[in-house]
Amino acid sequence: MIQALEEYVAQQNSWNKIFDKTHVDIDVNNMSKLQADDLIRKLDSEMSPENLHCDGEITHSQAQDKYDYFMAVWQDLRSVYYKKQWTLPPVWELA
């Protein structure tokens, strides 16, 4: 089950519709490696301490909830890579 990934992709598709007029929605069940790599780069960026803690503007509990959610997305993405036998791109915050 890749529920966290599906939710994350739906959010990304929504934002991309607003800011990227050439955006094509990502389908979790048929995404390309390029799309998956882009998701990992975005997720890795969102896991930076500054982004995770909203520059200190949220509580520790809220930051922990974000962390738990992002880690669930990461686990789902890793399972997609494993299933498709793709090589994971380099990550810094997720390592």
Secondary structure, 3 states (H helix, E strand, C coil): CCHHHHHHHHHHHHHHHHHCCCCCCCCHHHCCHHHHHHHHHHHHHHCCHHHHCHHHCCCHHHHHHHHHHHHHHHHHHHHHHHHHCCCCCCCCCCC
